[in-house]
Amino acid sequence: MPRGPARPGWTVTDLVRHLGGVHRHLAHVLRERPPTPPDPAGLVLPESCGCS
C-alpha cells in the first residue's frame, strides 16, 4: 500500500478512513444541530495510524 506524504506512517487507507470519519461526524452535527458543541473524543481514528 502506498504511503501518504502528509502523515508519515499512514497508508492511503488510513487517510480515507480518517476523512470518512470526519465527514460522518460533520454530517451528524449538521443533521442534528446539537445545542452544545459535540465532543471530538467520539471521533474514531484508524487503528493502524499509531495515534491515540
Contacts in CASP RR format, 6 or more apart in sequence:
PFRMAT RR
TARGET T0000
AUTHOR 0000-0000-0000
METHOD contacts of the structure
MODEL  1
MPRGPARPGWTVTDLVRHLGGVHRHLAHVLRERPPTPPDPAGLVLPESCG
CS
1 11 0 8 1.000
1 12 0 8 1.000
1 13 0 8 1.000
2 11 0 8 1.000
2 12 0 8 1.000
3 9 0 8 1.000
3 10 0 8 1.000
3 11 0 8 1.000
3 12 0 8 1.000
4 10 0 8 1.000
4 11 0 8 1.000
4 12 0 8 1.000
4 15 0 8 1.000
7 14 0 8 1.000
7 15 0 8 1.000
7 49 0 8 1.000
9 49 0 8 1.000
9 50 0 8 1.000
10 18 0 8 1.000
10 46 0 8 1.000
10 48 0 8 1.000
10 49 0 8 1.000
11 48 0 8 1.000
13 46 0 8 1.000
13 48 0 8 1.000
14 46 0 8 1.000
14 48 0 8 1.000
14 49 0 8 1.000
17 45 0 8 1.000
17 46 0 8 1.000
18 45 0 8 1.000
18 46 0 8 1.000
18 49 0 8 1.000
21 43 0 8 1.000
21 44 0 8 1.000
22 43 0 8 1.000
25 38 0 8 1.000
25 40 0 8 1.000
25 42 0 8 1.000
25 43 0 8 1.000
28 38 0 8 1.000
29 38 0 8 1.000
45 51 0 8 1.000
END
